């Protein structure tokens, strides 16, 4: 199993301090949240990029990238939004190549017309996925059921997967988002997505808001996921409110 921790656990800290803190705590792989405190990485100059690369080298650690959310929307028909979306894509891919990341992750997008928005998303990722190096996976995350969001269901995600003609692509299954989207069909949706899942964002909630709790502190039925994880090599990312929640959740995975 490939365990990671999200910089979201230290979202209140500047990104450089958050990364260094997680490294000092012994984490060897960090998913950098480029929404909020990690957004500045997209504009770092060569000197700052190298400083982080040297730090990672010293700790024998790696970073993966969670792309910005609000400014990235390939489902939009607005030319300005689409230009910004392409810019963010290019910057994230550049970071993934520079840091030799195992994956880069995106939310699909949002549109008032679901069908047309999904077509635009399929077209965008189908064309752009060719920019990735072979050793870097493209991950698309299931999203919470907010207004106009595309990618809340297995149907949307499988459609996107089928549109991308590339082997190293998959779904990141966010347990909290899934429970909010289809609480009563959580296990069924997980089963439908099983062939395309490459990663998990693990966190718990009580079915009302995206609380990012430690495993066992909410109502999500994790039994089926724990069985899946036990027998396969997934990226297991503890995307939680605090580092303490992540450390607490590690006890579900005895060495």
C-alpha positions in Angstrom: 0.0 0.0 0.0 1.2 3.5 -0.8 0.3 5.8 2.1 0.1 9.5 1.6 -1.0 12.5 3.6 -2.7 15.6 2.2 -1.3 19.1 2.9 -5.0 19.8 3.7 -4.2 18.5 7.2 -2.2 21.6 7.7 -4.3 23.9 5.5 -3.9 26.8 8.0 -0.1 26.9 7.5 1.9 28.3 4.5 2.6 25.5 2.1 6.3 25.4 2.6 5.9 25.1 6.4 3.1 22.5 6.0 5.3 20.3 3.8 8.3 20.6 6.1 6.2 19.8 9.1 4.8 16.6 7.5 8.2 15.5 6.4 9.6 15.9 10.0 6.6 13.8 11.2 7.9 11.0 9.0 5.5 11.1 6.0 7.2 10.0 2.8 4.6 11.0 0.3 2.5 14.2 0.4 -0.4 15.2 -1.8 -0.1 19.0 -2.1 -3.5 20.7 -2.2 -3.1 23.5 -4.8 -6.4 25.0 -3.8 -5.7 27.6 -1.1 -2.3 27.4 0.5 -0.7 25.4 -2.3 -1.8 27.6 -5.2 1.4 29.6 -5.0 3.4 26.5 -6.2 2.0 27.0 -9.7 3.9 30.3 -9.9 7.1 29.4 -8.1 10.4 30.4 -9.8 13.2 27.9 -10.5 15.0 28.7 -7.2 12.0 27.9 -5.0 11.1 24.8 -6.9 14.7 23.5 -6.5 14.7 24.2 -2.8 11.6 22.0 -2.4 13.1 19.3 -4.6 16.3 19.3 -2.5 14.2 19.1 0.7 12.3 16.1 -0.6 15.6 14.5 -1.7 17.0 14.9 1.8 13.9 13.2 3.3 13.7 10.6 0.5 10.1 11.7 0.0 7.8 12.6 -2.9 5.0 14.9 -3.7 1.8 14.5 -5.7 -0.5 17.3 -6.8 -4.2 18.0 -6.3 -5.0 20.7 -8.9 -6.9 23.9 -7.9 -10.6 23.4 -7.9 -12.4 26.7 -8.3 -10.4 28.1 -11.2 -10.2 24.8 -13.1 -13.4 24.0 -15.1 -13.1 22.2 -18.5 -16.9 22.0 -18.5 -17.3 25.7 -18.9 -18.2 27.4 -22.2 -16.7 30.7 -21.0 -13.6 31.5 -23.0 -11.9 33.2 -20.1 -12.5 30.2 -17.8 -11.3 27.8 -20.4 -8.1 29.8 -20.9 -7.5 29.7 -17.1 -8.3 26.0 -17.0 -5.7 25.3 -19.7 -3.1 27.5 -17.9 -3.7 25.5 -14.6 -3.5 22.2 -16.5 -0.1 23.2 -18.0 1.3 24.4 -14.7 0.2 21.3 -12.8 1.7 19.0 -15.5 4.9 21.0 -15.4 5.1 20.5 -11.6 4.3 16.8 -11.9 7.1 16.4 -14.4 9.6 18.5 -12.4 9.0 16.5 -9.2 8.6 13.2 -10.9 5.2 12.7 -9.3 3.3 9.5 -9.3 0.1 11.2 -10.1 -1.7 14.5 -10.6 -5.4 14.8 -9.6 -8.2 16.9 -10.9 -11.9 17.5 -10.2 -13.9 17.1 -13.4 -15.8 20.5 -13.5 -19.2 22.0 -13.3 -21.9 23.2 -15.7 -25.6 24.0 -15.6 -26.1 21.7 -18.7 -24.8 18.4 -17.4 -24.7 16.6 -20.7 -22.9 19.3 -22.6 -20.5 19.9 -19.7 -19.6 16.2 -19.6 -18.9 16.3 -23.3 -16.5 19.2 -22.8 -14.8 17.4 -19.9 -14.4 14.3 -22.0 -12.9 16.3 -24.9 -10.5 18.2 -22.6 -9.0 15.2 -20.8 -8.9 13.1 -23.9 -6.7 15.7 -25.6 -4.7 16.9 -22.7 -3.9 13.5 -21.2 -1.2 13.1 -23.9 0.9 15.7 -22.0 1.6 13.4 -19.1 4.7 11.3 -18.8 4.1 7.5 -18.8 5.1 7.2 -15.1 2.6 9.8 -13.9 -1.0 8.8 -13.6 -4.0 11.1 -14.3 -6.5 10.8 -11.5 -10.1 12.2 -11.7 -11.8 12.5 -8.3 -15.5 11.9 -7.5 -16.9 15.2 -6.2 -19.6 16.1 -3.6 -23.2 16.7 -4.8 -22.9 20.5 -5.0 -24.8 22.6 -7.5 -23.9 21.8 -11.2 -21.0 19.5 -10.2 -20.2 16.8 -12.7 -18.5 13.6 -11.5 -20.7 12.8 -8.5 -21.7 9.4 -9.9 -20.0 6.3 -11.2 -21.8 6.9 -14.5 -20.1 10.2 -15.0 -16.7 9.0 -14.0 -16.7 5.8 -16.1 -17.8 8.0 -19.1 -14.7 10.2 -18.5 -12.5 7.2 -18.1 -13.7 5.7 -21.4 -13.0 8.9 -23.2 -9.4 9.0 -22.3 -7.2 6.8 -24.5 -4.4 6.3 -22.0 -3.5 3.4 -19.7 -2.3 5.4 -16.7 -5.6 7.0 -15.8 -8.0 6.3 -13.1 -10.4 7.4 -10.4 -9.6 8.7 -7.0 -12.5 7.6 -4.8 -13.1 10.2 -2.1 -15.0 8.4 0.7 -16.5 11.6 2.1 -17.7 12.9 -1.2 -19.2 9.5 -2.1 -21.1 9.2 1.2 -22.6 12.6 0.7 -23.6 11.8 -2.9 -25.2 8.3 -2.5 -25.3 7.4 1.2 -27.7 4.5 0.7 -25.8 3.1 -2.3 -22.3 3.7 -1.2 -21.1 0.1 -1.5 -22.9 -0.4 -4.9 -21.2 2.7 -6.4 -17.8 1.6 -5.0 -18.3 -1.7 -6.7 -19.1 -0.1 -10.0 -16.0 2.0 -9.9 -13.7 -0.7 -8.6 -12.1 -1.5 -12.1 -11.0 2.1 -12.5 -10.0 3.1 -9.0 -6.3 3.8 -8.5 -6.4 5.9 -5.4 -8.5 6.7 -2.3 -9.0 9.9 -0.4 -9.9 8.5 3.0 -12.0 10.6 5.5 -15.2 10.1 7.4 -18.3 12.2 7.9 -21.9 11.9 9.2 -23.6 12.2 5.9 -24.5 15.9 6.0 -21.3 17.9 5.3 -17.8 17.1 4.1 -16.2 17.0 7.6 -12.9 15.3 6.8 -12.9 13.3 10.0 -10.7 10.4 11.1 -11.9 6.9 10.1 -14.5 5.7 12.6 -15.5 9.2 13.8 -18.4 9.3 11.3 -20.9 7.0 9.7 -19.2 5.8 6.5 -19.1 2.0 6.1 -15.4 1.4 5.5 -15.5 -2.4 5.6 -15.7 -2.9 1.8 -13.0 -0.4 1.2 -10.6 -1.9 3.7 -11.1 -5.3 2.0 -10.3 -3.7 -1.4 -7.2 -2.0 -0.1 -5.9 -5.1 1.6 -5.4 -7.0 -1.6 -4.3 -4.2 -4.1 -1.7 -1.5 -4.5 -3.7 1.8 -4.3 -2.6 5.2 -3.4 -4.1 5.7 0.1 -4.3 9.4 1.0 -5.4 10.5 4.4 -7.2 13.8 3.4 -8.4 14.9 6.8 -8.8 18.0 9.0 -5.7 17.3 11.1 -2.5 15.3 11.1 -3.7 13.7 14.3 -6.8 12.4 12.4 -4.5 10.9 9.8 -2.3 9.2 12.4 -5.3 7.9 14.2 -6.6 6.4 11.0 -3.3 4.6 10.3 -4.3 2.2 13.1 -6.8 0.7 10.6 -3.9 -0.6 8.6 -1.7 -2.8 10.9 1.9 -3.3 9.6 
